Amino acid sequence: QVQLVESGGGSVQPGGSLRLSCAVSGNTFSVNVMGWFRQAPGNQRELVAAIFTDGTTKYGDAVKGRFTISRDNARKMVYLQMISLKPEDTAVYYCKAGRTLAVVRVPGEYWGQGTQVTVSS
């Protein structure tokens, strides 16, 4: 089992920045990718950013150049630095640990409870 706890969400004005954190615990032996996903009301869950065990990263088109995913293996943390935030970034952001970038729940993959990000003036 893997447990994920997100933090760092909140409200920010357009153009502002936030850093989300995901604390990882448990047996991560089977995990080869950590990802951040988001879901806005009425929308499907979508990939925001992912980082593989070899350090390779992948970003959703909507956030390229504005968001950066990173990890601290020693502290078992995964971060999402978000800059130049836009109202359309408003969503619940979820941390995921697993072997795929599937947006649906797959056996053997783990999701956090989510943290709300609101971008509004």
MDAnalysis code that builds the backbone (N, CA, C; Angstrom):
import MDAnalysis as mda
import numpy as np

u = mda.Universe.empty(363, n_residues=121, atom_resindex=np.repeat(np.arange(121), 3), trajectory=True)
u.add_TopologyAttr("name", ["N", "CA", "C"] * 121)
u.add_TopologyAttr("resid", np.arange(1, 122))
u.add_TopologyAttr("resname", ["GLN", "VAL", "GLN", "LEU", "VAL", "GLU", "SER", "GLY", "GLY", "GLY", "SER", "VAL", "GLN", "PRO", "GLY", "GLY", "SER", "LEU", "ARG", "LEU", "SER", "CYS", "ALA", "VAL", "SER", "GLY", "ASN", "THR", "PHE", "SER", "VAL", "ASN", "VAL", "MET", "GLY", "TRP", "PHE", "ARG", "GLN", "ALA", "PRO", "GLY", "ASN", "GLN", "ARG", "GLU", "LEU", "VAL", "ALA", "ALA", "ILE", "PHE", "THR", "ASP", "GLY", "THR", "THR", "LYS", "TYR", "GLY", "ASP", "ALA", "VAL", "LYS", "GLY", "ARG", "PHE", "THR", "ILE", "SER", "ARG", "ASP", "ASN", "ALA", "ARG", "LYS", "MET", "VAL", "TYR", "LEU", "GLN", "MET", "ILE", "SER", "LEU", "LYS", "PRO", "GLU", "ASP", "THR", "ALA", "VAL", "TYR", "TYR", "CYS", "LYS", "ALA", "GLY", "ARG", "THR", "LEU", "ALA", "VAL", "VAL", "ARG", "VAL", "PRO", "GLY", "GLU", "TYR", "TRP", "GLY", "GLN", "GLY", "THR", "GLN", "VAL", "THR", "VAL", "SER", "SER"])
u.atoms.positions = np.array([
    [0.836, -1.196, 0.000],
    [0.000, 0.000, 0.000],
    [0.867, 1.240, 0.000],
    [0.371, 2.259, -0.671],
    [1.035, 3.561, -0.727],
    [0.030, 4.605, -0.266],
    [0.476, 5.499, 0.583],
    [-0.372, 6.604, 1.034],
    [0.183, 7.917, 0.494],
    [-0.726, 8.764, 0.043],
    [-0.348, 10.053, -0.539],
    [-1.164, 11.145, 0.137],
    [-0.487, 12.193, 0.570],
    [-1.167, 13.320, 1.199],
    [-0.707, 14.606, 0.526],
    [-1.648, 15.286, -0.112],
    [-1.339, 16.543, -0.788],
    [-1.518, 17.716, 0.166],
    [-0.786, 18.768, -0.104],
    [-0.937, 20.013, 0.633],
    [-0.469, 21.160, -0.258],
    [-0.780, 22.373, 0.158],
    [-0.289, 23.548, -0.554],
    [-1.306, 24.242, -1.425],
    [-2.505, 23.681, -1.529],
    [-3.520, 24.346, -2.320],
    [-4.016, 25.610, -1.651],
    [-4.813, 26.364, -2.380],
    [-5.356, 27.595, -1.823],
    [-5.895, 28.482, -2.919],
    [-6.123, 29.725, -2.550],
    [-6.641, 30.716, -3.487],
    [-5.541, 31.700, -3.851],
    [-5.486, 32.051, -5.121],
    [-4.457, 32.959, -5.599],
    [-5.027, 33.770, -6.746],
    [-4.481, 34.954, -6.936],
    [-4.924, 35.788, -8.048],
    [-4.271, 35.341, -9.349],
    [-4.891, 35.659, -10.478],
    [-4.256, 35.340, -11.766],
    [-2.847, 35.921, -11.842],
    [-1.948, 35.119, -12.367],
    [-0.542, 35.513, -12.425],
    [0.263, 35.093, -11.230],
    [-0.411, 34.617, -10.196],
    [0.275, 34.216, -8.983],
    [0.889, 32.834, -9.078],
    [1.465, 32.406, -7.947],
    [2.165, 31.130, -7.889],
    [1.723, 30.330, -6.674],
    [1.837, 29.035, -6.780],
    [1.609, 28.120, -5.671],
    [2.543, 26.933, -5.843],
    [2.868, 26.302, -4.717],
    [3.608, 25.051, -4.783],
    [2.823, 23.983, -4.044],
    [2.478, 22.924, -4.749],
    [1.803, 21.802, -4.143],
    [2.837, 20.764, -3.710],
    [2.529, 20.102, -2.609],
    [3.397, 19.049, -2.098],
    [2.610, 17.761, -1.950],
    [3.287, 16.659, -2.165],
    [2.677, 15.339, -1.994],
    [3.637, 14.505, -1.149],
    [3.183, 14.149, 0.047],
    [3.976, 13.299, 0.931],
    [3.646, 11.839, 0.644],
    [4.671, 11.059, 0.399],
    [4.518, 9.660, 0.000],
    [4.986, 8.747, 1.129],
    [4.175, 7.760, 1.460],
    [4.586, 6.777, 2.457],
    [4.099, 5.399, 2.022],
    [4.658, 4.386, 2.668],
    [4.285, 3.020, 2.330],
    [5.267, 2.371, 1.376],
    [4.854, 1.260, 0.817],
    [5.700, 0.454, -0.054],
    [5.605, 0.947, -1.495],
    [6.635, 1.640, -1.936],
    [6.634, 2.217, -3.283],
    [7.418, 1.359, -4.273],
    [7.642, 0.105, -3.948],
    [8.455, -0.776, -4.783],
    [7.904, -0.864, -6.195],
    [6.581, -0.893, -6.330],
    [5.963, -1.102, -7.645],
    [5.703, 0.207, -8.394],
    [6.060, 1.319, -7.780],
    [5.773, 2.625, -8.393],
    [6.903, 3.029, -9.321],
    [6.562, 3.379, -10.553],
    [7.599, 3.897, -11.436],
    [7.272, 5.275, -11.993],
    [6.129, 5.815, -11.585],
    [5.806, 7.174, -12.008],
    [4.952, 7.845, -10.946],
    [5.262, 9.102, -10.677],
    [4.459, 9.946, -9.799],
    [3.851, 11.052, -10.648],
    [2.585, 11.324, -10.413],
    [1.951, 12.327, -11.242],
    [1.039, 13.251, -10.475],
    [0.811, 14.399, -11.071],
    [-0.207, 15.329, -10.606],
    [-1.302, 15.380, -11.676],
    [-2.520, 15.259, -11.222],
    [-3.681, 15.333, -12.087],
    [-4.607, 16.396, -11.514],
    [-5.549, 16.855, -12.318],
    [-6.518, 17.817, -11.816],
    [-7.886, 17.547, -12.425],
    [-8.874, 17.985, -11.687],
    [-10.249, 17.850, -12.168],
    [-11.044, 19.069, -11.748],
    [-11.577, 19.752, -12.747],
    [-12.443, 20.901, -12.510],
    [-13.893, 20.429, -12.599],
    [-14.819, 21.133, -11.959],
    [-16.233, 20.732, -12.008],
    [-16.716, 20.599, -13.440],
    [-17.342, 19.472, -13.742],
    [-17.877, 19.245, -15.066],
    [-16.878, 18.759, -16.088],
    [-15.617, 18.684, -15.687],
    [-14.559, 18.247, -16.611],
    [-14.017, 16.884, -16.209],
    [-13.398, 16.222, -17.180],
    [-12.731, 14.970, -16.869],
    [-11.404, 15.250, -16.172],
    [-10.951, 14.278, -15.402],
    [-9.642, 14.394, -14.772],
    [-8.573, 14.374, -15.871],
    [-7.564, 15.198, -15.705],
    [-6.528, 15.281, -16.728],
    [-5.140, 15.292, -16.112],
    [-4.190, 14.826, -16.905],
    [-2.798, 14.848, -16.469],
    [-2.287, 16.280, -16.459],
    [-1.622, 16.634, -15.373],
    [-0.943, 17.924, -15.282],
    [0.556, 17.721, -15.516],
    [1.148, 16.843, -14.734],
    [2.584, 16.606, -14.843],
    [2.919, 15.250, -14.246],
    [3.981, 14.639, -14.743],
    [4.410, 13.347, -14.216],
    [5.925, 13.278, -14.231],
    [6.452, 12.498, -13.287],
    [7.891, 12.283, -13.244],
    [8.150, 10.793, -13.032],
    [8.968, 10.224, -13.904],
    [9.265, 8.803, -13.849],
    [10.507, 8.564, -12.992],
    [10.732, 7.299, -12.645],
    [11.847, 6.974, -11.767],
    [13.195, 7.338, -12.383],
    [13.271, 7.406, -13.713],
    [14.535, 7.793, -14.342],
    [14.679, 9.311, -14.470],
    [13.703, 10.039, -13.928],
    [13.771, 11.496, -13.946],
    [13.072, 12.147, -15.124],
    [12.635, 11.349, -16.066],
    [11.903, 11.890, -17.214],
    [10.607, 12.544, -16.746],
    [10.286, 13.676, -17.338],
    [9.059, 14.370, -16.984],
    [8.145, 14.510, -18.193],
    [6.866, 14.661, -17.877],
    [5.857, 14.830, -18.932],
    [4.852, 15.837, -18.413],
    [4.408, 16.740, -19.289],
    [3.457, 17.783, -18.892],
    [2.263, 17.821, -19.822],
    [1.133, 18.190, -19.241],
    [-0.025, 18.448, -20.057],
    [0.201, 19.716, -20.878],
    [-0.390, 19.767, -22.067],
    [-0.165, 20.906, -22.959],
    [-0.555, 22.240, -22.306],
    [-1.584, 22.223, -21.483],
    [-2.098, 23.466, -20.904],
    [-1.148, 24.091, -19.886],
    [-0.196, 23.316, -19.388],
    [0.657, 23.827, -18.308],
    [2.127, 23.897, -18.693],
    [2.465, 23.458, -19.882],
    [3.873, 23.471, -20.297],
    [4.447, 24.881, -20.205],
    [5.617, 24.970, -19.617],
    [6.275, 26.255, -19.467],
    [5.864, 27.022, -18.231],
    [4.819, 26.572, -17.552],
    [4.358, 27.270, -16.334],
    [4.479, 26.418, -15.086],
    [4.340, 25.125, -15.227],
    [4.384, 24.215, -14.082],
    [5.641, 23.358, -14.154],
    [6.161, 23.020, -12.982],
    [7.344, 22.163, -12.900],
    [7.136, 21.110, -11.833],
    [7.318, 19.857, -12.205],
    [7.232, 18.764, -11.246],
    [8.639, 18.382, -10.803],
    [8.769, 18.065, -9.527],
    [10.059, 17.631, -9.008],
    [9.824, 16.672, -7.855],
    [10.885, 16.031, -7.418],
    [10.744, 15.091, -6.314],
    [11.992, 15.145, -5.443],
    [11.800, 14.787, -4.196],
    [12.891, 14.668, -3.243],
    [12.794, 13.254, -2.691],
    [13.606, 12.350, -3.221],
    [13.504, 10.939, -2.833],
    [13.832, 10.736, -1.358],
    [14.773, 11.496, -0.857],
    [15.164, 11.326, 0.540],
    [14.021, 11.688, 1.484],
    [13.273, 12.708, 1.127],
    [12.152, 13.146, 1.959],
    [10.844, 12.502, 1.536],
    [10.877, 11.726, 0.450],
    [9.666, 11.077, -0.071],
    [8.588, 12.121, -0.349],
    [8.983, 13.121, -1.094],
    [8.064, 14.192, -1.442],
    [8.064, 14.404, -2.951],
    [6.923, 14.789, -3.474],
    [6.796, 15.196, -4.866],
    [6.159, 16.579, -4.861],
    [6.664, 17.460, -5.694],
    [6.212, 18.841, -5.707],
    [5.692, 19.229, -7.082],
    [4.805, 20.213, -7.066],
    [4.356, 20.829, -8.299],
    [4.443, 22.332, -8.109],
    [5.414, 22.946, -8.740],
    [5.545, 24.396, -8.710],
    [4.730, 24.980, -9.844],
    [3.832, 25.881, -9.500],
    [2.929, 26.476, -10.486],
    [3.137, 27.976, -10.504],
    [3.415, 28.521, -11.667],
    [3.558, 29.955, -11.823],
    [2.610, 30.442, -12.918],
    [2.466, 31.757, -12.983],
    [1.601, 32.360, -14.014],
    [0.235, 31.680, -14.047],
    [-0.334, 31.513, -12.875],
    [-1.601, 30.799, -12.781],
    [-2.717, 31.554, -13.467],
    [-3.633, 30.779, -14.054],
    [-4.766, 31.321, -14.786],
    [-6.058, 30.824, -14.150],
    [-7.152, 31.540, -14.352],
    [-8.440, 31.057, -13.810],
    [-8.760, 29.631, -14.267],
    [-8.359, 29.270, -15.467],
    [-8.654, 27.921, -15.958],
    [-7.813, 26.836, -15.291],
    [-6.872, 27.222, -14.447],
    [-6.129, 26.250, -13.639],
    [-6.901, 25.845, -12.391],
    [-8.020, 26.511, -12.141],
    [-8.826, 26.186, -10.974],
    [-9.336, 24.756, -11.057],
    [-9.046, 23.965, -10.023],
    [-9.427, 22.554, -10.013],
    [-8.997, 21.939, -8.688],
    [-9.432, 20.718, -8.474],
    [-8.863, 19.905, -7.411],
    [-7.670, 19.160, -8.003],
    [-6.545, 19.271, -7.333],
    [-5.308, 18.649, -7.813],
    [-5.033, 17.390, -6.988],
    [-4.755, 16.309, -7.701],
    [-4.533, 15.014, -7.078],
    [-3.119, 14.526, -7.359],
    [-2.524, 13.932, -6.367],
    [-1.247, 13.245, -6.521],
    [-1.525, 11.766, -6.770],
    [-0.739, 11.172, -7.653],
    [-0.933, 9.766, -7.973],
    [0.407, 9.037, -8.004],
    [0.389, 7.808, -7.539],
    [1.571, 6.939, -7.610],
    [1.179, 5.651, -8.307],
    [1.939, 5.243, -9.301],
    [1.578, 4.009, -9.977],
    [2.546, 3.622, -11.064],
    [2.021, 2.883, -12.059],
    [2.836, 2.429, -13.167],
    [2.347, 2.984, -14.499],
    [1.235, 3.703, -14.463],
    [0.684, 4.271, -15.686],
    [0.283, 5.718, -15.451],
    [-0.121, 6.382, -16.508],
    [-0.662, 7.736, -16.413],
    [-2.170, 7.726, -16.640],
    [-2.786, 6.597, -16.357],
    [-4.234, 6.487, -16.517],
    [-4.935, 7.459, -15.578],
    [-5.979, 8.092, -16.066],
    [-6.739, 9.029, -15.241],
    [-7.817, 8.320, -14.445],
    [-8.095, 7.083, -14.800],
    [-9.089, 6.306, -14.059],
    [-8.366, 5.490, -12.989],
    [-9.130, 5.033, -12.036],
    [-8.534, 4.236, -10.963],
    [-8.202, 2.841, -11.486],
    [-6.972, 2.457, -11.315],
    [-6.466, 1.154, -11.761],
    [-5.975, 0.398, -10.536],
    [-6.307, -0.887, -10.430],
    [-5.803, -1.663, -9.278],
    [-4.287, -1.566, -9.175],
    [-3.820, -1.371, -7.967],
    [-2.385, -1.279, -7.749],
    [-1.830, 0.118, -7.916],
    [-2.677, 1.100, -8.198],
    [-2.267, 2.493, -8.269],
    [-2.965, 3.274, -7.159],
    [-2.368, 4.397, -6.779],
    [-2.815, 5.090, -5.578],
    [-3.015, 6.578, -5.846],
    [-4.039, 7.127, -5.191],
    [-4.383, 8.537, -5.345],
    [-4.466, 9.186, -3.969],
    [-4.103, 10.460, -3.920],
    [-4.328, 11.239, -2.718],
    [-5.759, 11.741, -2.679],
    [-6.063, 12.486, -1.633],
    [-7.431, 12.950, -1.441],
    [-7.706, 14.238, -2.220],
    [-6.683, 14.875, -2.707],
    [-6.854, 16.082, -3.496],
    [-6.705, 17.356, -2.683],
    [-6.295, 18.412, -3.370],
    [-6.197, 19.732, -2.744],
    [-6.736, 20.755, -3.736],
    [-7.532, 21.682, -3.223],
    [-8.205, 22.650, -4.092],
    [-7.268, 23.799, -4.434],
    [-7.232, 24.144, -5.705],
    [-6.535, 25.339, -6.192],
    [-7.573, 26.217, -6.872],
    [-7.658, 27.451, -6.412],
    [-8.600, 28.405, -6.984],
    [-7.841, 29.627, -7.448],
    [-8.017, 29.967, -8.708],
    [-7.353, 31.142, -9.287],
    [-8.443, 32.128, -9.688],
    [-8.494, 33.224, -8.981],
    [-9.571, 34.177, -9.200],
    [-9.149, 35.553, -8.718],
    [-9.672, 36.565, -9.402],
    [-9.406, 37.929, -8.961],
    [-10.528, 38.421, -8.056],
])
